[in-house]
Amino acid sequence: MLEDAELILEFCDEAKEHLDSMDMALLALEGSPEDKETINAVFRPIHTIKGVAGFFNLNAIGQLTHVAEDILVKARDQGVRLRSVIIDILFEVIDVLRKLIEDVRAQVPEGNLCQEVTPEIEQLINRLKLASMDDETKKLGEIMVEQGSVTEEDIEEALEKQEKEKQKIGEVLIKSGKVSTKDVAKAIREQKTQSKDTRKLKPDEGIRVSVEKLDKLVDMVGELVIAQLQVASSDIEDSKLGKNITQLSKITRELQNLTMAMHMLPIRPLFQRMERLVRDLSRKSNKVVKVTVKGEETELDKRVIDSLGDPLVHMLRNAVDHGLEDAQGRQNAGKAEAGNIYLEARHEAGNIVIEVSDDGKGLPIKKICEKALQRGLITNDKEYPREEIINLIFHPGFSTAEKITDISGRGVGMDVVKKKIDSLRGVVTVDSTEGEGTRFNIRLPLTMAIIDGMLVQIGQERYIIPTHSIEESLKPVKEQIITCHNRGKVMRLRDSIIPLIYLNHLLGGSPLEEEKIESEGLVIVVRDGVNRAGFFVDNLIGQQQVVIKSLGEAFKGLMGISGGAILADGRVGLILDAHGLFEYYSLYYKKDNSQCILKSKK
């Protein structure tokens, strides 16, 4: 291990954050290439990386950042315009720096920190120098035209000679007799006297804490909450002790909220990476795409943010490659040339909702049906709801793409999206209108560690239903329950009809007569974003905030169960997942099977 290993690893972490901020600043710079504060926002992180890289003798990082820094200084202080070609190369620089920094991180445990300038990096440096040189000469020529020293035709002729003679624009003009040395010197002085902006933003104050330490803190506070619930549920005759326990409960709740807040981060960096991704994809697919972001300040669990990257990448690839039409297609459809992609995050009913939408051609329902028939996913002798047809895109290997590109088309993206969202205890739904666009809606829990739930009794067991899934609870009367052909029992609830699910049967408990359940039980109306049904339970015990515990590898993938929680009496209560229960009910449960065991979803 290197002597400065901890410092180097800390540099790698900080450099990654700097590069993420540069990505966003460069995206903003494309729209306003002469904005000096935005240029500063790109310059500051690259300058910091260069300085620390020099301290550790990281030559490749040092040289690459040095050239990039020079260009940004000229743009900020001398008014050199950052043309699109320069910004494109700067994006390449960011990507190469990311790889170099990961190489450094991998070398630290080996104790052999060595980084040389490869021919590929040298080529990138030369491209960057050349692009900036071209831009600088053009800017000098523009100034001389404004000063009346030369005409635009003189500058064009000089630029043609410059490419052949490999000289600066001023030297070519002097040599051709078009201007004097004083004219060139005057134009250079004009460049240097352009307004400067050296303001710096005050950095955020804070300290760096490892994720492992935060996770440990969350776990310990979770154990404290369980212990506090156990004490609070005890029979207490001493009034003073009771008041102290009440105060302890209040402090525990505040500590719990604080630790949860420490694990929460804005979704902004993730959305920034997605903006960069769309930019690159639009260039590759030769389409003009505009990204609109909303709610990037919305906070959610860091572990959720880290897991959302892959699903969003797959959705955006499909949106750019297949969803949005090319320029001719949009013109034929009467749309603007630039396609639109919208990214939005918001809080909604105790959940985080993330929407990804576009104004493209929408999902081809007819093609989806044809492909599904070919694969045997549907049959001709049955009529399927439109929603069910659309959801076939989440089936493994399903794709309607006519050709496979290096962006998408292999039928693996949407399958990955659904599996990842399911693993986060979330729900993904899709809605699409042909000719108008497609909208994906991802609904996720606010945190992966703690949930508010309704404790219910089913047979001899107790379960927790997350409150964000519950619409209402009621004691149905006999007239509300109806038996429908091929649909089993349903319940009339005001102006709608919803299916009734006997959780005692579904969860493998002791079978009871349906008449007894209906006469003595209660119904909890549950929704998962798309589906809506009534769950029959024996009793409602009360609302509780519980700490989610993993059930381990042996029970991983159990449909309808998202985890467990230690209750106030020390026993374990399983946390029910509404979406998983709906899926399990539709796939495996048979009406004539009064007792069935939950199946593991592979």
N, C-alpha and C positions, 0 to 999 in steps of 0.2 A: 504493500500500500504506500502511496506517495506521502511525503511529509505534509504537504498542503492539501491533502485529499478533501477534507471537509470544506475548505475555502473554494476548491475547484468545483465541487458538486454544488455549492451554493451559487457560484457564478453561473453554472449550467441552468439552474432553476430560474435565476434572475434574467439570464439571456433569453430564455424561452418566453418569459413575460414581456420582455422588451420587443421581441420579434412579433408577438401577437399584437401589441399596440402599433407597431410599424405597419402591419397589414392593414389595419383600419385607417390609419393616417394616409397611407398611399391610396386607398380607395377614395378617400375624401379629396386627395390631391388631384385625382383624375378630373374631378369636376371643377376644381379651381386651382390650376397649376401655379398661379402667381400669388396665392395667399401665403404670406410670410409666416403666420402663426402655424398654419398646417405644415409648412416646410420645417419649421422648428420642431413640430411634433414627430417628424420623421428623423430629424437630425439628432435630437437629444439621445434617444436610445442607441442609435448606431455609434454615437460618440462614446457613450458609456461602455458598450461592448468592446470597442476598439481599445480603450484605455486599460481595461482589465485583461484583455487578451494579450496585450503587450507585456503586462506584468508577469504573466505565466509563459511567455515566449511561445504563444500560439501563432505561428507565422502566417498560416493560411487565413485564419480569421482576421488577424491584424491587417494584412495587406488588402484583403477584400473590403473590409470596413473603412480603411484609410481612403481608398479611391472613391467609395460611395460618399464618404463624409466630405471630400473635396468638392464633389459635384453639388451637394446640398448647400455647402457654404457659398458657392458661386451663385446658386439660384437665390439664396436668401439675401446675400450682400451685394451681388453685382447684377442682379436682375436677369440672369440667364434663365430662359424659359425651359421648364421641364416638359419636353414634348412626350407624347405617348410612348415613343420607342424607348426613351430613358426610363419611364415608369415601368414599362414591361421588363426591362433588364433589372431594375431594382427589385421587382417581385422575384425574379430568378435569384438574385443575391440573397433574399430572405430565405428562399427554399434551400439554397446551398449552405447558408449559415446554420440552418436548423440541422442539416445532416452532419456538418462539422462538429456542432456542439454535442450531438448524440454520440459521435465517435469519441469525443473527449470523455464523455460520461462513461462509455464502455471501457476506455483505457485505464481509468482511475484504479479499479481493483487490481489490474495487472501490474501497476506500478511503473508503467513505461509510457510516459506522456510524450508523444512525438507527432508533430503535425507539419508536413511539408506542403509547399505549393505545387499541386499537380498540374499537368498540362491543361486539364479541363478548367481549373480555376484560373490559370493564367490567361486562357482564352476568354473567359468571362470578364476578367479585369480589362483586357484589351478592348473588348466590345463596349464596355462601359466608358472607357476613356475616349474611344472614337466617337461614340454617340454624343457625349458631352462636348467634344471638340467641335463637332459639326454644328451643334446648337449655339455654341459660343460665337463662332465666326458669323453665323447668320445674324445674331443679335448685334454684333459690332457693325455689320453692313447696314442694318436697319437704322442704327443711330446716325451713321454717316449720311444716309439718304435724307434723314430728318434735318440734319445740319446743313444740307445743300452742297456738300463736298462732291458727291457723285450722284449719278442717276441709278434707278433700279436696273436698267440695262447694263450699266457698268458692273454692278454687283453680280448679275447673272453670268456675265463673261468671266469675271474674276473667279467665281465659284467653279466654273468649268476648268479653268487653268489650275486652280488650287488642287483639284483631284488628281491632275496629272503630275504636277510639280511638287506635291506634298509640302506646301508652304502655308503659312498663315495668311488669312485673307488680306490683312494690312500689308504684308510684304508683297503680295501679288499686285495689289493696287499701286503701291509705290513704284515697283519695278516697271509697270506698264505706263507710268506717267500720268495716271488718272488723278492722283492725290499727292500731297506732300507729306513729309514725315510729321509736320506740325498738325495736319488734318487728322492723321491716325492717332497721334498722341492726345488730341482734343477729344476724340471719340472714346478712347480708353478711359480718360479722366471722367467722362460723362457716365460710363459704366460704374466706376468706383464711387461716384457721388450719389448714386441712387439710394433711396431711403433704406435704412437698416432698422431691423426690429430684433433686438436681443433680449426681449422679455422672456422670463422663464416662469413656468408654472410651479407653484409650491407643491412638492411631492406629498402624497398622502403619508401621514404618520402611522406607524404600526410596527409590529414585530412579526417575524416569520416563525410559524409553528408547524411542525410536521403533521401530516394527516393522521399518522399512526397515533400520535398523542391526543389529537382531537377525538378520534374514534374511541380510544381508551377512556377519555373523559365522559363521552356520551354513554358508554357502557356502564361506567361506575355510577353516573347519575341515574341511569335506568334501574340499577340495583337499589339505589337509595329510594327511588319512587316506590318500588315493590315493597321494601321494608316499611316505608311510611304508611302504605295502604294496609299492610298487615297490622301495624300498631293501631291505626285509626279505626280498624274494624273490630278491635277487641272491646269487651265490655269494661267501661271505665266508670267507677263510682266517684272517684276523687274529682271534684269540679275544677280545682286548680290544675291538675294534671290534664284534664280534658282541654282547658284553655291553651296550655302549653303545646299539646298535640295539634290543636287547630293552628297555632302560630307556626309550628314546624311544617304543617301541610302547606301553608301559604309560602314559606321560604323555599320549600322543596319545589313547588310549582314554578316560582320565579327562577330558581336555579336551573330547572329543567328547560324553561323557555330560553334562558340565556345560552345554555349549551347548544340548543337547537339552532339558535340564531348564529352562533359561531360556525356552524356547519353549513350555513346558507350563503350562497354566492349569487350575484346577478348573472343572468343568462347571457349578458352582453358579449363576453368573449366567444362563446359558442356561436352566436349569431354572426359575429364578425368573421369567424372562420368560414361560415356558410356563404357569406357575401363574397369572400375571396374565391371560394369554390365555384360559385355561379359565374363569376367573372371569367375564370379560366375555362369553364365548360362552354360558355357562350363564344369565346374566341375559337375554341376547338371545333365547335359545331357551326361556326360562321353565322351566328344569330345575334341579333341585338336584344339584350335582356336587361331590364331594369328591376332592381330589388328594392322593395319597400319593407322596412323593419319597424315594428311597433311593439312596445312593452319590453324593450331590452333591459330595463332596470328591474324587471321581475326577478325575485330571488327564489331559489329552490336548492334542495340538498345537493352538495358537491358530487356525491356519488351518482345522483340522477343525471346531473349535467355531463359527467364523464361518460355515462352510458348512452347518452342521446346522440353522440356524434355519428355513429354508424347509421342509425335509422334516418337521420336527417340527410346524410350524404346520399343514401339510396333514393330517397324521395325526390331530392333536388336533381339528381342525375336523370331520373325518369322524366321529371318536369321539363328540363331543358332539352333532352334528346327526343322524347316522344310527345310530351304534352304541348309544348309551344311549336307553332308552325314556323316555317322559314319565312323570309321576307315576302316571297311571291304568294305563299299560302295565306299569310295574314292580309295581304292586299286583296286577294280574291275574296276573302271573308269579310272585307270591309273594316278591317281592324288597323290600328296604328302599326307602323313598322316594328317598333320596340315591343317585345313581349314583356309581360309583367309577372313577377313572382312576389308573393307576399309572405312574410314571416311574422307571426304575432305570438306573444306570450301574455297570459293574464291569469289572475286568480278567479276562481269560480266555484262557489259552494264547497269550500274547503279543499279544492283540488287546484292543480296547475293545468291550464289548458294551453296547448301549443298547436297553432294552425299553420299549415303550409298549403298555399293555394296558388293557382295560376289562371291566366285568362286565355288558355290555349284551346285546343280542339276537343277536349274532354275525352272520357274513356269510350272506346268503341263497343257498345253493348252487344251489337250483332256479332262482332269478331270474338268477343269473350264467350258468347254462347256457342259459336262454332268450334272454338278451341276446346271448350269444356266438354262438348259432345264427343269430339275426337278422343279425348283422354278418359272418357267414361265418368266424368264428374257429375254429369246430369244426364237425364234421359228425355226422349221426345214425348213420352206419354204423360208427362207431368208439367204443370205450370208453376214457375218459380217466381217469387217476388223479385222486383228489380233490385232491391237491396241485397238479396242473397246472391244474385248474379254478379253484382259489382264486387262483393267480398271474395269471389273466386280468385281475384288477383293475388290474394294472400296465400294461395295454395303453393306448396313447394314446386319450383320448376315451371310455374305458369307464366307464359309470356305471349303477347299478341304481336310482338315486333316482327316485321317482315324481314329484317336483316339485323345481324349482330354487329354492333359497333364497339369501339374501344371504350365507349362511355357506358352503355347499357345494352340490354336486349337478351340476356341469358336466362332470365326468369328466376334469379336468385334474390333480387333486391327486396321485393315486398314480403317475401317469406322471412327474411332477416329482420325486417321492420317489425313484423307481428311478434316474432319470438322474443326480440329484445324488449319490446313494450310489455309483453306478458310477464317477462322476468322482473320488471320493475313494478309489478302489480298495477299496471295501467291498462288502458283500453284505447285502441286505435280504430277509428271509423273513417269511411270515405264517402263522399257525395260528388256526383259529377253530372254535368249537363253537356251533351254533345254540342260542340260549336261554341260553348261559353267558357268551359274550364273545369278544373277539378279541385276539390278541397279535402285535405286530410286533417282530421281532428284527433289529437293525442291528449288523453286525459290521464294525469298522473297524480299520485299522492304527494302532498307537500314535502313530506320527509319520509325516509326509509326506516326511521327508528321508532317513532311513536305515532299512534293513531288514536282518535276518539272513536269509541265503539259502543254499541248497544249489547249488553250482556243478556243472552236469551237462554232459556232452558228448553232442551229437546230430549225427551225421555229422561234418562238419568244423567245426561251430560249437559254441560254448559258451553256455549259458543259465543264468539264475538262477531257481530256484523258491523263493519265500518259505517259510521253515521253518514258519511258523504254519499253512501249508496242508498240510504233510506229516505223514502218520500213521506210515508206516514205509516201508522199502525192502527188497527181497528179490530173490533169484535164483530165478525160478519153475522148477519141473520140468515136463516135457512133459505129465504127467497132469493138471496144474492148469489147462491151457489148453483151453477147449472152444469149439466153433463152434456158435452157436445160430441157428436160422432167423429171418431178418429182424432179427437183433441183432448179427451179426458175432461177433468173438471176445470171450469173457468169461473170467474167471479165478476159480477156486474158491479162496477165501481163508477157511480154517477153516469157519465155519458160514454164510458168505455168498457170493453170486455178485456180482462187480463187472465192469463193462465194461472192456475193454482198449483204450487209445488209442495208436496208433503216432505219436508226436510227430514222427518223421522225415517221415512222410507229411503230417501236419497242417500243419507249418511250412514246407512247400515245399522240403525238402531233397532230395538225390539219392535216388531210390527204391531200396530194397534189398529183397531177397526176405524175406517175412515169416518163413520158416523160419530164416533166418540171424539176424534180429533176435531171434526167440524163443530161439534156442540160445545166442547170445552176449550179449544185452542184459540189462539189469536193469529191474525194475519199481518205480516210486515210487508208493505209494498216496497219493492226494491227495483232500482234501475241501474244499468251499467253504462249508460250513454246511448244505447240503441234498444236493448231489450228491457221489458218491464214485466214483472210478475209478482204474485203474492206468495210469500213463504209462510206456510203454516208452522207455528211454534207453540210449545205448551205454555210458556210464560215469559213475560218481560221482567228481568231482574233490575235493570237500571243502566244508566249511561256511565261509562268509565273511560278514562284515558289510560291506555295500556302500552307497555313497552314490547315491541315485536321481537320475538326470538326465533332464530332459524331452527327448523326441525331436523337439520342434518342431511347428509347425503342419502340416507336410507329412504327418506320421504320426499326427496327432491322431485319436483314435477308433478306432485299430487294434484289432480284437477279439483278446483273448488276450495283448496286450502292454501292460504298465502303465508302461514306461519303460526306461531303459538304465542301465548302470553301467560305469565305466572299471575294467578289471581290472588285476591287478598288472603284466602285461606291456604295458599301455598300450592294449590293444584293448578294444572295446566289447562287452559282453555284454548281451543283451536280458533283461529281467525278465518272466517269464511270470505271467499272471493266471489262476488256476485257474478262477474263475467265467466269465471271458470265453472261455476255451478250451472249457469245457463247452457254453456257449451257441453258440459258433461250430460246434462239432462237431455239435450237434443240428440246427442250422439249415442249414448249407451243405455239410458234408462228405458225400461219397458213397462208398460202399464200393468201387465200381469205378473210382474216381478216385485213382490211386496218387500223384498229385502235385497239390496245390491251393494256391492262394495265399490268404493271409489277406485277408479283406474288411474294408473300413472300415465301421464301424457309423454310420449316419446317424441 
